[in-house]
Amino acid sequence: MRWSPMVFCFACAVPATQDVDRLRLVTDRSMAADHEFPWPLPCEATVRETFASEWATHERHYEVRATREGDAMRVSILPQPRGQGTELSLLVSASGKLLDYNAWLWLEVGGNAPARALRKIEATRPVRVPASAIPDADHTKIAEDVCCTWIGAWTCAPLAAWQRRVHATTLQVDALILPAMCVTANHGPARERRGAVHLSSTTELRPDAARESYMAPFARNFARMHRKLPEDFVSELRATEKLDFVGDDRLRRPFSIVRERTTLVRLQGETVTQTSQTWRYDFTWKQSR
């Protein structure tokens, strides 16, 4: 299973203006207390992911299986069709945080495989190779993003309909972790699906604080050369991550999640980073056994 690189949070549906006007603000200066995810375990779903950027658009399918493992949840992501691609196995805490992961690349071994390989395994069976052997795959980032997008973003203390919460957080831009603010909102019943709820999460850089943090390493480099960093060194710095969730309000199991990430960095008038990426995940949950 070939995953798209994620500089990750989502072109997602933006809440209608009238919805925003109706939202009641709940300001929280510290991160909201985490609550246990309510997915009924074990559970299974099929997932269709659609990815779009300025350079590519593609679609992939996989199965998701979630089981309880001690006080945590084991989430297995299996590519479809089976036989080729990368499997991910995530261990997720009760508050939706990634504890650990394993990734395996499935390779089909055919009749033309080297003789020494055929002596070790049956020619018709797949070989499991640690994904760490794949130099161009950042599976740690992928696992973190999947965990946050599907689970972690929706496990904080629940909001009533038309409420929103604001808290301080961070965003990564060009390998730098910058200060940001996140607004999580409950937009009430979802228009897209009867009986579902519409939640959203929007994270944006804090302009002055983010600019100062972004400039800091450049300022240190200039200082080593006994030079002062120009005040207009960063002429524009913007980054936004958006998530839209339509799913079961009580169980927090998603039916669809749309994620959009946009970034723009201009240094002394020259654009050095400009990205716009969108992921959409559509879940079809199987009946519990």
Beta strands, then each sheet from edge to edge (+ up, - down):
strand 1: 24-27
strand 2: 43-52
strand 3: 57-69
strand 4: 72-80
strand 5: 85-92
strand 6: 98-107
strand 7: 127-130
strand 8: 163-173
strand 9: 176-189
strand 10: 197-205
strand 11: 234-247
strand 12: 254-267
strand 13: 270-285
sheet 1: 1+ 8+ 9- 10+ 11- 12+ 13- 2+ 3- 4+ 5- 6+ 7-
end
